[in-house]
Amino acid sequence: MEVINNFVSLKSHIDGSPQESDFEILTETLPLSVVAGSKDVLVKNMYVSIDPYQLNRMKSLSSSQTSGSSYAVGVTLGQAIDAYGVGKVVASGHPDFEKDDLVIGLISWGEYSIVKEGSILNKLNSLGFPYTYHVGILGFSGLTAYAGFFDVCKPKKGEKVFVSAASGSVGNLVGQYAKLLGCYVVGCAGTQKKVDLLKSKLGFDEAFNYKEEGDLKAALKKYFPDGIDIYFDNVGAEMLEAAVANMNSFGRVAVCGVISEYTDKAKRAAPDMIDVVYKRITIRGFLAGDYMSLFPEFMTATTDHLQTGKMHALEDISQGLESVPSAFAGIFRGDNVGKKIVQIAEE
């Protein structure tokens, strides 16, 4: 037996802001079985993650593509685009997986995925949470926030924390972890609705709309009159410069992403290096994949916070494979609130 598989593919490399027209939905025929003797797993995709870092994989050239990271390999035109997600096993040649198993791992922006041996794929124990939580708050977005804040920044109770893109998939979680630790937390976002949500639902001490601030350095000085101890950077460019200018001695900067620089080659962060030297500021980039050893600790802490109502999952879910291109392009317009996910199939 066979099945028709529709999948999202890249029509041409993207060297600016992504548009829906950069993608196309292609069709292939797949057998409802795996190659005899292989350890392939055929998965019906249910939920897939939509992440800004994917844009660097779609460029004609990006320094990230030559970094050696398996997460940064360039996307091949006309082929399915791999992405983290949840699905159900249709057929398996792998002894660890059986038909109808729920799985989570590296699948694709398509209706079905053939997952090869050695790829990231694990059985999913939902722990009573919605499957989408395991794509976001209990997945790589959550691990990124947890490891970046606790391991890279090494926070202390009472410290002053600034989070950019604070209503995004990672930023909102950093802010919540910081508040639970007892820090003073300020976030920035791009609309008043997002600003209000940060303060009313997530408990940020303050938040502001960066689009309404003509002078970011002055804005941060207003919210941090005694300086910033930790800056969790999701934006780069001018935001990083402004944060460094307001940092205290021995301040720490965790560089998680630089979304403003992904789409504009002219935007590059240029912090005052004299400040970096004389304030002994640490600026460190990191990848979630470097911190898989923290995953059990992260899961225990975060599931406990969710069960006790101390943390909230912010999700923005679109329906249907055809919505993937607009969902991805929308991230760079600031359309999403929280973790962007596309539901491909019913549970």
Secondary structure by P-SEA (a helix, b strand, c coil): cbbbbbbbbbccccccccccccbbbbbbbbbccccccccbbbbbccbbbbbcccccccccccccccccccccccccccbbbbbbbbbbbccccccccccccccccccccccccccccccbbbbbcccccccccccccccaaaaaaaaaacccccccccbbbbbcccccccaaaaaaaaaaaccbbbbbbccaaaaaaacccccccccccccccccaaaaaaaacccccccccccccaaaaaaaaaacccbbbbbbccccccccccccccccccccccccbbbbbbbbccccccaaaaaaaaaaaaaaaccbbbbbbbbccccaaaaaaaaaaacccccbbbbbcccc
